[in-house]
Amino acid sequence: MFVNSAPEDICVIRLSAIGDACHALAVIRTLQHNWPGARITWIIGKTEASLLADIPDVEFIIFDKSDGLRAYAKLRRTLLSRRFDVALCMHASLRANILCRMVPAPLRVGFDARRARDFQRLFTNRRIPAVAGQHALEAMMGFATAIGATQGELRWDIPIGDADRQFARQYVHGGSPTFVVSPCSSQRSRNFRNWSVDNYATVIGYAQQTYNCRVILTGGSTALERDYGHALARRSRGRLDNLIGATTLKQLLALLDAAAIILCPDSGPAHMATAVGTPVIGLYATSNPDRTGPYLSRQFTVDRYADAVEQFLGKRVSDVRWGQRVRHADAMALITVADVTDKLDKFFAS
């Protein structure tokens, strides 16, 4: 334990991405449960702030990386007269490491040596204990326990305003269960987390015919996501609501909060849904769900990661680095339609 008394001022650094920001919020709620009087400041990315920055009992400092060097200068001015008991650098990237070093705190806590990327050890003076095989949320929770907090029941409590709930009510209402499908993950180089349009279309048809589901498509505004939306809408012959590129993060959260269940690959909406208690059918082949899967929906997660590691890396899961990606374009094809409909059946049976 790195502190001898209850901290009064805590600074958290976690810039992105949406899923990891949701994990960080669970950690912050744990800190608040242990020390209700502590003042907590969160240095956060601009996109993530649009989802979380209206939380009333946390101070947010938004770091907009698109501003370049001006963003660093702005943060330095903001922190100039501040003092914190501890800074928790829960983001191991060079950008976040630099920001952590700017926080005026005697204790700057980072990841253990194995997980501290981009020379984080040079920017921090304490490390959380090394623990093998942790989920990303559990790894972040190590920052709370390292400074003396005791983990209790997970909670998020993200505010959802009346206007956003009203938006959701246009699409989610009584009668049929609402099945949200968020088909795409972020478009990073060699990411390969997306399932095929044909497979999604088949599952959507099954959900509509078997369980009379009302289907809503959600996602961002990239060309790939819009192409998925148009293709799935055509295949469904208009029997779904295509909201891809048409919601804010808050509106999406309201939809997820009102929905029965969501289907998605390894992506932010899986963790947003977890934060509001909505079950997730997660599609995992290129990434390990034990590390990045929807934390409260493992019973509904389709896990073909071990198969992908064996087929495309020629190894067993125990032989690869924890969290290693399978960067092969065919890996997600290991997930069958039957894998997903079986999980859908399990959900409705429960």
Secondary structure, 3 states (H helix, E strand, C coil): CCCCCCCCEEEEECCCCHHHHHHHHHHHHHHHHHCCCCEEEEEEEHHHHHHHCCCCCCEEEEECHHHCHHHHHHHHHHHCCCCCCEEEECCCCHHHHHHHHHCCCCEEEECCCCCCCCCHHHCCCEECCCCCCCCHHHHHHHHHHHCCCCCCCCCCCCCCCHHHHHHHHCCCCCCCCEEEECCCCCCCCCCCCCCCHHHHHHHHHHHHHHHCCEEEECCCCCHHHHHHHHHHHHHHCCCCEECCCCCCHHHHHHHHHHCCEEEEECCHHHHHHHHCCCCEEEEECCCCHHHHCCCCCHHHCEECHHHHHHHHHCCCHHHCCCCCCCCCCCHHHHCCHHHHHHHHHHHHHC
